[in-house]
Amino acid sequence: MGSIMNVRNFGTKTTFAALATLAISACSSGEPETAYASSANSAPARQETINSSQAAALRLVVASDGNAARYRVREQLMGRDFPNDAVGETKSLTGAVSFDKDGKVIADASKFTLDAGTFVSDQNRRDGYVRGRLLDANTYPTVTLVPTEIKGVKLPLPKSGTAPLEMKGDLTVRGVTRPTVWKGTAEFKDGQVAGTAATSFTFEDIKMDQPRVPVLLSVADTIKLELDFKLVEQR
């Protein structure tokens, strides 16, 4: 359990020491703070989403490889002279982001999702604690990130080169949604956008208690969520 806490991304990092687990809204069974349209209004709601997707001038989807989300939390273990980072990672990322003709994010047609029960670190005990006690993955099986604004991606996409990236988005972890700001770098190549981005927040920000276990002397209050992404243009 030693490195237990760090997720924390997507981090809703702020994912995924613990937690961070976060980091990327969550599932059908665990979304108490998300309101759904009644059956009488569901058809218009679905139509609005379909129209938003069809109006996209550019839609980037998660590629089959090159994607990962991780949490990083500073901890001090009993019997160790120096603190270290607890790091957990998952590659179970799916989703897409859509842009209109002016290069603005279409939030209704954009979302990234990760499996909250798949974070793996260098210690099995920590993994069990993060998945069970911190993320409660059985009740809230996903962490989601809904982008609302992205700076650094312009239309048309550059054929090559790099650019600083800033993304604003709503991160949901364990049914708690909060706005986050992610900063990183994007690299453009032949219709692909790859790069890294990170955000940070506190346990209190996502209404989560800091870990308290016997082998852990202390855990920093800051959770860092990191994303490695590779997106391809959907034709």
PyRosetta script that sets phi, psi and omega in degrees:
from pyrosetta import init, pose_from_sequence

init()
pose = pose_from_sequence("MGSIMNVRNFGTKTTFAALATLAISACSSGEPETAYASSANSAPARQETINSSQAAALRLVVASDGNAARYRVREQLMGRDFPNDAVGETKSLTGAVSFDKDGKVIADASKFTLDAGTFVSDQNRRDGYVRGRLLDANTYPTVTLVPTEIKGVKLPLPKSGTAPLEMKGDLTVRGVTRPTVWKGTAEFKDGQVAGTAATSFTFEDIKMDQPRVPVLLSVADTIKLELDFKLVEQR")
pose.set_psi(1, -4.4)
pose.set_omega(1, -176.2)
pose.set_phi(2, -47.4)
pose.set_psi(2, -48.3)
pose.set_omega(2, -177.0)
pose.set_phi(3, -100.6)
pose.set_psi(3, 16.9)
pose.set_omega(3, -176.3)
pose.set_phi(4, -28.6)
pose.set_psi(4, -33.4)
pose.set_omega(4, -166.2)
pose.set_phi(5, -120.7)
pose.set_psi(5, 109.6)
pose.set_omega(5, 174.3)
pose.set_phi(6, -166.0)
pose.set_psi(6, 56.0)
pose.set_omega(6, 175.8)
pose.set_phi(7, -92.6)
pose.set_psi(7, -138.3)
pose.set_omega(7, 164.7)
pose.set_phi(8, 57.1)
pose.set_psi(9, -88.4)
pose.set_omega(9, 167.8)
pose.set_phi(10, 15.1)
pose.set_psi(13, -43.7)
pose.set_omega(13, -152.7)
pose.set_phi(14, -40.7)
pose.set_psi(15, -109.9)
pose.set_omega(15, -98.4)
pose.set_phi(16, -50.9)
pose.set_psi(17, 124.3)
pose.set_omega(17, -165.2)
pose.set_phi(18, -158.5)
pose.set_psi(18, -163.9)
pose.set_omega(18, 169.3)
pose.set_phi(19, 43.0)
pose.set_psi(19, -81.3)
pose.set_omega(19, -160.4)
pose.set_phi(20, 5.3)
pose.set_psi(20, -20.5)
pose.set_omega(20, 166.5)
pose.set_phi(21, -14.7)
pose.set_psi(21, 17.5)
pose.set_omega(21, -179.4)
pose.set_phi(22, -102.9)
pose.set_psi(22, -49.4)
pose.set_omega(22, -99.7)
pose.set_phi(23, -125.4)
pose.set_psi(23, 61.0)
pose.set_omega(23, -154.3)
pose.set_phi(24, -179.7)
pose.set_psi(25, 163.4)
pose.set_omega(25, -159.2)
pose.set_phi(26, -131.5)
pose.set_psi(26, 177.1)
pose.set_omega(26, -166.6)
pose.set_phi(27, -49.6)
pose.set_psi(27, 166.4)
pose.set_omega(27, -176.4)
pose.set_phi(28, -65.3)
pose.set_psi(28, -40.7)
pose.set_omega(28, -175.5)
pose.set_phi(29, -81.1)
pose.set_psi(29, -16.6)
pose.set_omega(29, -178.0)
pose.set_phi(30, -124.8)
pose.set_psi(30, 62.2)
pose.set_omega(30, 178.5)
pose.set_phi(31, -134.8)
pose.set_psi(31, 58.3)
pose.set_omega(31, -175.0)
pose.set_phi(32, -63.2)
pose.set_psi(32, -22.9)
pose.set_omega(32, -176.5)
pose.set_phi(33, -95.3)
pose.set_psi(33, 2.8)
pose.set_omega(33, -178.9)
pose.set_phi(34, -102.8)
pose.set_psi(34, 125.4)
pose.set_omega(34, -179.0)
pose.set_phi(35, -92.3)
pose.set_psi(35, 135.8)
pose.set_omega(35, 178.8)
pose.set_phi(36, -111.7)
pose.set_psi(36, 147.3)
pose.set_omega(36, 178.4)
pose.set_phi(37, -67.3)
pose.set_psi(37, 148.5)
pose.set_omega(37, 176.8)
pose.set_phi(38, -70.4)
pose.set_psi(38, 167.8)
pose.set_omega(38, -177.8)
pose.set_phi(39, -59.5)
pose.set_psi(39, -30.3)
pose.set_omega(39, -178.0)
pose.set_phi(40, -69.2)
pose.set_psi(40, -25.8)
pose.set_omega(40, -177.1)
pose.set_phi(41, -108.9)
pose.set_psi(41, 2.0)
pose.set_omega(41, -174.2)
pose.set_phi(42, -65.6)
pose.set_psi(42, -36.4)
pose.set_omega(42, -179.2)
pose.set_phi(43, -62.7)
pose.set_psi(43, -49.0)
pose.set_omega(43, 176.6)
pose.set_phi(44, -60.0)
pose.set_psi(44, -37.7)
pose.set_omega(44, -179.5)
pose.set_phi(45, -64.5)
pose.set_psi(45, -44.3)
pose.set_omega(45, 178.6)
pose.set_phi(46, -64.5)
pose.set_psi(46, -38.9)
pose.set_omega(46, -179.1)
pose.set_phi(47, -64.5)
pose.set_psi(47, -37.1)
pose.set_omega(47, 179.2)
pose.set_phi(48, -63.5)
pose.set_psi(48, -41.5)
pose.set_omega(48, 178.5)
pose.set_phi(49, -65.1)
pose.set_psi(49, -42.6)
pose.set_omega(49, 178.8)
pose.set_phi(50, -61.9)
pose.set_psi(50, -44.9)
pose.set_omega(50, 179.9)
pose.set_phi(51, -62.7)
pose.set_psi(51, -38.8)
pose.set_omega(51, 179.3)
pose.set_phi(52, -62.6)
pose.set_psi(52, -43.0)
pose.set_omega(52, -180.0)
pose.set_phi(53, -65.3)
pose.set_psi(53, -41.7)
pose.set_omega(53, -178.6)
pose.set_phi(54, -68.3)
pose.set_psi(54, -27.5)
pose.set_omega(54, -178.4)
pose.set_phi(55, -80.7)
pose.set_psi(55, -5.6)
pose.set_omega(55, -176.9)
pose.set_phi(56, -66.4)
pose.set_psi(56, 130.3)
pose.set_omega(56, 174.3)
pose.set_phi(57, -81.6)
pose.set_psi(57, -23.9)
pose.set_omega(57, 178.5)
pose.set_phi(58, -149.1)
pose.set_psi(58, 131.7)
pose.set_omega(58, 176.3)
pose.set_phi(59, -128.9)
pose.set_psi(59, 120.4)
pose.set_omega(59, 179.3)
pose.set_phi(60, -107.0)
pose.set_psi(60, 127.2)
pose.set_omega(60, -178.3)
pose.set_phi(61, -114.1)
pose.set_psi(61, 154.7)
pose.set_omega(61, 179.4)
pose.set_phi(62, -64.5)
pose.set_psi(62, 127.9)
pose.set_omega(62, 179.1)
pose.set_phi(63, -72.8)
pose.set_psi(63, 168.2)
pose.set_omega(63, -177.2)
pose.set_phi(64, -74.5)
pose.set_psi(64, -12.6)
pose.set_omega(64, 177.7)
pose.set_phi(65, -145.2)
pose.set_psi(65, 170.8)
pose.set_omega(65, 175.6)
pose.set_phi(66, 84.1)
pose.set_psi(66, 12.5)
pose.set_omega(66, -178.2)
pose.set_phi(67, -120.6)
pose.set_psi(67, 140.6)
pose.set_omega(67, 178.0)
pose.set_phi(68, -159.8)
pose.set_psi(68, 151.8)
pose.set_omega(68, 174.3)
pose.set_phi(69, -129.1)
pose.set_psi(69, 141.0)
pose.set_omega(69, 180.0)
pose.set_phi(70, -144.4)
pose.set_psi(70, 153.4)
pose.set_omega(70, 172.0)
pose.set_phi(71, -107.0)
pose.set_psi(71, 152.7)
pose.set_omega(71, 179.4)
pose.set_phi(72, -141.9)
pose.set_psi(72, 121.7)
pose.set_omega(72, -179.3)
pose.set_phi(73, -136.8)
pose.set_psi(73, 134.0)
pose.set_omega(73, 178.7)
pose.set_phi(74, -78.3)
pose.set_psi(74, 130.8)
pose.set_omega(74, -178.8)
pose.set_phi(75, -138.4)
pose.set_psi(75, 158.2)
pose.set_omega(75, 175.5)
pose.set_phi(76, -121.7)
pose.set_psi(76, 113.9)
pose.set_omega(76, -177.3)
pose.set_phi(77, -91.1)
pose.set_psi(77, 148.5)
pose.set_omega(77, 175.7)
pose.set_phi(78, -64.0)
pose.set_psi(78, 134.0)
pose.set_omega(78, 179.5)
pose.set_phi(79, 88.0)
pose.set_psi(79, -1.2)
pose.set_omega(79, 177.9)
pose.set_phi(80, -108.4)
pose.set_psi(80, 140.4)
pose.set_omega(80, -178.4)
pose.set_phi(81, -76.9)
pose.set_psi(81, -28.6)
pose.set_omega(81, -175.1)
pose.set_phi(82, -129.9)
pose.set_psi(82, 152.2)
pose.set_omega(82, 176.1)
pose.set_phi(83, -70.1)
pose.set_psi(83, 160.9)
pose.set_omega(83, 178.0)
pose.set_phi(84, -144.5)
pose.set_psi(84, 168.5)
pose.set_omega(84, 178.4)
pose.set_phi(85, -91.4)
pose.set_psi(85, 129.8)
pose.set_omega(85, 170.3)
pose.set_phi(86, -87.8)
pose.set_psi(86, 125.0)
pose.set_omega(86, -175.2)
pose.set_phi(87, -129.4)
pose.set_psi(87, 127.6)
pose.set_omega(87, 174.6)
pose.set_phi(88, -126.6)
pose.set_psi(88, 142.9)
pose.set_omega(88, -174.5)
pose.set_phi(89, -134.9)
pose.set_psi(89, 147.6)
pose.set_omega(89, 172.2)
pose.set_phi(90, -135.6)
pose.set_psi(90, 149.2)
pose.set_omega(90, 176.4)
pose.set_phi(91, -114.0)
pose.set_psi(91, 12.6)
pose.set_omega(91, -177.8)
pose.set_phi(92, -87.7)
pose.set_psi(92, 61.9)
pose.set_omega(92, -178.6)
pose.set_phi(93, -102.9)
pose.set_psi(93, 135.0)
pose.set_omega(93, 174.1)
pose.set_phi(94, -137.4)
pose.set_psi(94, 166.0)
pose.set_omega(94, 174.1)
pose.set_phi(95, 132.0)
pose.set_psi(95, -171.7)
pose.set_omega(95, -176.1)
pose.set_phi(96, -162.7)
pose.set_psi(96, 162.7)
pose.set_omega(96, 173.8)
pose.set_phi(97, -132.7)
pose.set_psi(97, 136.7)
pose.set_omega(97, -177.5)
pose.set_phi(98, -116.2)
pose.set_psi(98, 144.7)
pose.set_omega(98, 179.2)
pose.set_phi(99, -123.3)
pose.set_psi(99, 144.3)
pose.set_omega(99, 173.8)
pose.set_phi(100, -85.4)
pose.set_psi(100, -177.4)
pose.set_omega(100, -174.9)
pose.set_phi(101, -64.7)
pose.set_psi(101, -19.3)
pose.set_omega(101, 178.8)
pose.set_phi(102, -92.8)
pose.set_psi(102, 3.6)
pose.set_omega(102, 179.0)
pose.set_phi(103, 83.5)
pose.set_psi(103, 12.0)
pose.set_omega(103, 178.8)
pose.set_phi(104, -91.6)
pose.set_psi(104, 145.7)
pose.set_omega(104, -179.6)
pose.set_phi(105, -69.0)
pose.set_psi(105, 135.0)
pose.set_omega(105, 172.2)
pose.set_phi(106, -95.3)
pose.set_psi(106, 96.6)
pose.set_omega(106, -172.6)
pose.set_phi(107, -61.2)
pose.set_psi(107, -36.3)
pose.set_omega(107, -178.7)
pose.set_phi(108, -64.8)
pose.set_psi(108, -19.4)
pose.set_omega(108, -178.4)
pose.set_phi(109, -115.8)
pose.set_psi(109, 22.8)
pose.set_omega(109, -177.5)
pose.set_phi(110, -133.7)
pose.set_psi(110, 130.6)
pose.set_omega(110, 175.2)
pose.set_phi(111, -170.9)
pose.set_psi(111, 139.8)
pose.set_omega(111, 173.7)
pose.set_phi(112, -116.9)
pose.set_psi(112, 138.9)
pose.set_omega(112, -175.6)
pose.set_phi(113, -131.9)
pose.set_psi(113, 140.8)
pose.set_omega(113, 174.2)
pose.set_phi(114, -132.3)
pose.set_psi(114, 156.0)
pose.set_omega(114, -179.5)
pose.set_phi(115, -83.1)
pose.set_psi(115, 112.6)
pose.set_omega(115, -175.9)
pose.set_phi(116, -65.5)
pose.set_psi(116, -18.1)
pose.set_omega(116, -177.3)
pose.set_phi(117, -94.6)
pose.set_psi(117, 14.2)
pose.set_omega(117, -174.4)
pose.set_phi(118, -118.1)
pose.set_psi(118, 10.4)
pose.set_omega(118, 177.3)
pose.set_phi(119, -70.1)
pose.set_psi(119, 132.2)
pose.set_omega(119, -178.7)
pose.set_phi(120, -127.5)
pose.set_psi(120, 131.5)
pose.set_omega(120, 176.2)
pose.set_phi(121, -119.1)
pose.set_psi(121, -160.0)
pose.set_omega(121, 179.4)
pose.set_phi(122, -91.4)
pose.set_psi(122, 5.8)
pose.set_omega(122, 180.0)
pose.set_phi(123, -137.9)
pose.set_psi(123, 124.1)
pose.set_omega(123, -179.1)
pose.set_phi(124, -62.8)
pose.set_psi(124, -37.2)
pose.set_omega(124, -178.8)
pose.set_phi(125, -63.9)
pose.set_psi(125, -40.9)
pose.set_omega(125, 177.7)
pose.set_phi(126, -63.1)
pose.set_psi(126, -43.9)
pose.set_omega(126, -178.3)
pose.set_phi(127, -59.1)
pose.set_psi(127, -42.7)
pose.set_omega(127, 179.0)
pose.set_phi(128, -64.3)
pose.set_psi(128, -38.8)
pose.set_omega(128, 179.4)
pose.set_phi(129, -66.7)
pose.set_psi(129, -45.3)
pose.set_omega(129, -178.8)
pose.set_phi(130, -63.4)
pose.set_psi(130, -48.0)
pose.set_omega(130, -178.1)
pose.set_phi(131, -66.9)
pose.set_psi(131, -40.0)
pose.set_omega(131, -175.2)
pose.set_phi(132, -88.6)
pose.set_psi(132, -61.7)
pose.set_omega(132, -173.7)
pose.set_phi(133, -77.1)
pose.set_psi(133, -42.1)
pose.set_omega(133, -174.8)
pose.set_phi(134, -83.0)
pose.set_psi(134, -53.9)
pose.set_omega(134, -175.2)
pose.set_phi(135, -90.6)
pose.set_psi(135, -20.8)
pose.set_omega(135, -177.9)
pose.set_phi(136, 49.5)
pose.set_psi(136, 56.1)
pose.set_omega(136, -172.7)
pose.set_phi(137, -62.6)
pose.set_psi(137, -23.9)
pose.set_omega(137, 177.8)
pose.set_phi(138, -67.5)
pose.set_psi(138, -35.2)
pose.set_omega(138, 179.7)
pose.set_phi(139, -89.2)
pose.set_psi(139, -37.6)
pose.set_omega(139, -179.2)
pose.set_phi(140, -122.6)
pose.set_psi(140, 79.1)
pose.set_omega(140, -170.8)
pose.set_phi(141, -68.9)
pose.set_psi(141, -14.1)
pose.set_omega(141, -178.3)
pose.set_phi(142, -129.7)
pose.set_psi(142, 155.1)
pose.set_omega(142, 169.2)
pose.set_phi(143, -115.9)
pose.set_psi(143, 134.3)
pose.set_omega(143, -176.4)
pose.set_phi(144, -128.2)
pose.set_psi(144, 152.7)
pose.set_omega(144, 175.8)
pose.set_phi(145, -132.0)
pose.set_psi(145, 121.7)
pose.set_omega(145, 178.1)
pose.set_phi(146, -108.3)
pose.set_psi(146, 105.5)
pose.set_omega(146, 179.2)
pose.set_phi(147, -64.5)
pose.set_psi(147, 138.5)
pose.set_omega(147, 177.0)
pose.set_phi(148, -118.5)
pose.set_psi(148, -21.7)
pose.set_omega(148, 178.6)
pose.set_phi(149, -158.8)
pose.set_psi(149, 135.9)
pose.set_omega(149, 178.2)
pose.set_phi(150, -133.4)
pose.set_psi(150, 125.5)
pose.set_omega(150, 174.7)
pose.set_phi(151, -108.4)
pose.set_psi(151, 132.7)
pose.set_omega(151, -179.9)
pose.set_phi(152, 118.3)
pose.set_psi(152, -12.8)
pose.set_omega(152, 176.1)
pose.set_phi(153, -114.2)
pose.set_psi(153, 117.0)
pose.set_omega(153, -177.8)
pose.set_phi(154, -121.0)
pose.set_psi(154, 155.2)
pose.set_omega(154, 178.1)
pose.set_phi(155, -104.8)
pose.set_psi(155, 139.2)
pose.set_omega(155, -6.4)
pose.set_phi(156, -70.8)
pose.set_psi(156, 159.7)
pose.set_omega(156, 179.8)
pose.set_phi(157, -62.9)
pose.set_psi(157, 138.8)
pose.set_omega(157, 175.4)
pose.set_phi(158, -63.0)
pose.set_psi(158, 150.0)
pose.set_omega(158, 177.6)
pose.set_phi(159, -74.7)
pose.set_psi(159, -24.5)
pose.set_omega(159, -179.2)
pose.set_phi(160, -160.4)
pose.set_psi(160, 174.3)
pose.set_omega(160, 177.1)
pose.set_phi(161, 104.8)
pose.set_psi(161, 176.2)
pose.set_omega(161, 179.1)
pose.set_phi(162, -129.4)
pose.set_psi(162, 162.5)
pose.set_omega(162, 179.8)
pose.set_phi(163, -155.8)
pose.set_psi(163, 146.0)
pose.set_omega(163, 173.5)
pose.set_phi(164, -64.6)
pose.set_psi(164, 146.3)
pose.set_omega(164, -175.0)
pose.set_phi(165, -124.6)
pose.set_psi(165, 135.9)
pose.set_omega(165, 171.5)
pose.set_phi(166, -134.1)
pose.set_psi(166, 123.8)
pose.set_omega(166, -178.4)
pose.set_phi(167, -124.7)
pose.set_psi(167, 131.0)
pose.set_omega(167, 172.4)
pose.set_phi(168, -104.0)
pose.set_psi(168, 140.1)
pose.set_omega(168, -178.6)
pose.set_phi(169, -164.9)
pose.set_psi(169, 159.3)
pose.set_omega(169, 178.5)
pose.set_phi(170, -93.6)
pose.set_psi(170, 115.8)
pose.set_omega(170, -178.1)
pose.set_phi(171, -100.3)
pose.set_psi(171, 130.6)
pose.set_omega(171, 178.8)
pose.set_phi(172, -118.5)
pose.set_psi(172, 122.0)
pose.set_omega(172, 178.5)
pose.set_phi(173, -131.2)
pose.set_psi(173, 126.1)
pose.set_omega(173, -179.8)
pose.set_phi(174, 53.6)
pose.set_psi(174, 37.7)
pose.set_omega(174, 177.3)
pose.set_phi(175, 80.1)
pose.set_psi(175, 0.2)
pose.set_omega(175, 179.0)
pose.set_phi(176, -104.0)
pose.set_psi(176, 124.1)
pose.set_omega(176, -178.2)
pose.set_phi(177, -109.9)
pose.set_psi(177, 134.6)
pose.set_omega(177, 177.1)
pose.set_phi(178, -144.7)
pose.set_psi(178, 150.6)
pose.set_omega(178, 177.0)
pose.set_phi(179, -72.6)
pose.set_psi(179, 142.4)
pose.set_omega(179, 178.7)
pose.set_phi(180, -134.7)
pose.set_psi(180, 158.2)
pose.set_omega(180, 175.7)
pose.set_phi(181, -124.2)
pose.set_psi(181, 124.0)
pose.set_omega(181, -178.8)
pose.set_phi(182, -110.3)
pose.set_psi(182, 135.8)
pose.set_omega(182, 177.6)
pose.set_phi(183, -126.9)
pose.set_psi(183, 142.6)
pose.set_omega(183, -178.8)
pose.set_phi(184, -175.8)
pose.set_psi(184, -148.2)
pose.set_omega(184, -177.2)
pose.set_phi(185, -137.4)
pose.set_psi(185, 140.8)
pose.set_omega(185, 177.1)
pose.set_phi(186, -117.6)
pose.set_psi(186, 141.2)
pose.set_omega(186, 176.9)
pose.set_phi(187, -119.4)
pose.set_psi(187, 132.5)
pose.set_omega(187, -176.5)
pose.set_phi(188, -108.2)
pose.set_psi(188, 136.3)
pose.set_omega(188, 178.4)
pose.set_phi(189, -160.8)
pose.set_psi(189, 112.6)
pose.set_omega(189, 172.1)
pose.set_phi(190, 49.2)
pose.set_psi(190, 52.9)
pose.set_omega(190, 176.5)
pose.set_phi(191, 81.7)
pose.set_psi(191, 4.8)
pose.set_omega(191, 177.8)
pose.set_phi(192, -111.3)
pose.set_psi(192, 150.1)
pose.set_omega(192, 174.4)
pose.set_phi(193, -128.2)
pose.set_psi(193, 117.1)
pose.set_omega(193, -179.4)
pose.set_phi(194, -126.7)
pose.set_psi(194, 159.0)
pose.set_omega(194, 178.3)
pose.set_phi(195, 162.1)
pose.set_psi(195, -161.4)
pose.set_omega(195, -180.0)
pose.set_phi(196, -135.9)
pose.set_psi(196, 154.5)
pose.set_omega(196, 176.3)
pose.set_phi(197, -153.9)
pose.set_psi(197, 152.4)
pose.set_omega(197, -177.9)
pose.set_phi(198, -145.7)
pose.set_psi(198, 154.7)
pose.set_omega(198, 174.9)
pose.set_phi(199, -143.5)
pose.set_psi(199, 167.8)
pose.set_omega(199, 178.5)
pose.set_phi(200, -146.0)
pose.set_psi(200, 155.7)
pose.set_omega(200, 179.9)
pose.set_phi(201, -164.0)
pose.set_psi(201, 176.7)
pose.set_omega(201, -179.1)
pose.set_phi(202, -103.3)
pose.set_psi(202, 165.9)
pose.set_omega(202, 175.9)
pose.set_phi(203, -60.6)
pose.set_psi(203, -38.5)
pose.set_omega(203, -179.5)
pose.set_phi(204, -63.7)
pose.set_psi(204, -34.4)
pose.set_omega(204, -179.7)
pose.set_phi(205, -57.3)
pose.set_psi(205, -33.4)
pose.set_omega(205, -179.5)
pose.set_phi(206, -109.6)
pose.set_psi(206, 21.2)
pose.set_omega(206, 174.8)
pose.set_phi(207, 55.4)
pose.set_psi(207, 47.7)
pose.set_omega(207, -179.0)
pose.set_phi(208, -125.7)
pose.set_psi(208, 137.3)
pose.set_omega(208, 178.4)
pose.set_phi(209, -76.3)
pose.set_psi(209, 142.6)
pose.set_omega(209, 174.1)
pose.set_phi(210, -65.9)
pose.set_psi(210, 143.9)
pose.set_omega(210, -178.6)
pose.set_phi(211, -60.2)
pose.set_psi(211, 140.9)
pose.set_omega(211, 175.7)
pose.set_phi(212, -134.0)
pose.set_psi(212, 100.2)
pose.set_omega(212, 179.7)
pose.set_phi(213, -135.8)
pose.set_psi(213, 154.1)
pose.set_omega(213, -173.7)
pose.set_phi(214, -57.1)
pose.set_psi(214, -38.3)
pose.set_omega(214, -175.1)
pose.set_phi(215, -82.0)
pose.set_psi(215, -1.5)
pose.set_omega(215, -175.3)
pose.set_phi(216, -109.6)
pose.set_psi(216, 114.4)
pose.set_omega(216, 178.5)
pose.set_phi(217, -75.3)
pose.set_psi(217, -39.9)
pose.set_omega(217, -179.6)
pose.set_phi(218, -159.5)
pose.set_psi(218, 156.1)
pose.set_omega(218, 176.7)
pose.set_phi(219, -136.2)
pose.set_psi(219, 129.3)
pose.set_omega(219, 178.8)
pose.set_phi(220, -63.3)
pose.set_psi(220, 150.0)
pose.set_omega(220, -177.2)
pose.set_phi(221, -78.9)
pose.set_psi(221, -13.7)
pose.set_omega(221, -176.2)
pose.set_phi(222, -93.9)
pose.set_psi(222, 129.8)
pose.set_omega(222, 176.3)
pose.set_phi(223, -107.9)
pose.set_psi(223, 131.3)
pose.set_omega(223, 176.8)
pose.set_phi(224, -111.5)
pose.set_psi(224, 129.8)
pose.set_omega(224, 176.2)
pose.set_phi(225, -110.5)
pose.set_psi(225, 136.1)
pose.set_omega(225, -177.9)
pose.set_phi(226, -126.5)
pose.set_psi(226, 142.4)
pose.set_omega(226, 177.4)
pose.set_phi(227, -123.9)
pose.set_psi(227, 132.1)
pose.set_omega(227, 164.5)
pose.set_phi(228, -106.4)
pose.set_psi(228, 121.8)
pose.set_omega(228, -174.9)
pose.set_phi(229, -128.0)
pose.set_psi(229, 150.4)
pose.set_omega(229, 173.5)
pose.set_phi(230, -141.2)
pose.set_psi(230, 111.1)
pose.set_omega(230, -177.1)
pose.set_phi(231, -115.2)
pose.set_psi(231, 142.7)
pose.set_omega(231, 179.3)
pose.set_phi(232, -122.8)
pose.set_psi(232, 150.8)
pose.set_omega(232, -178.4)
pose.set_phi(233, -73.0)
pose.set_psi(233, 130.0)
pose.set_omega(233, 177.3)
pose.set_phi(234, -86.3)
pose.set_psi(234, 121.7)
pose.set_omega(234, -176.5)
pose.set_phi(235, -87.6)
pose.dump_pdb("model.pdb")
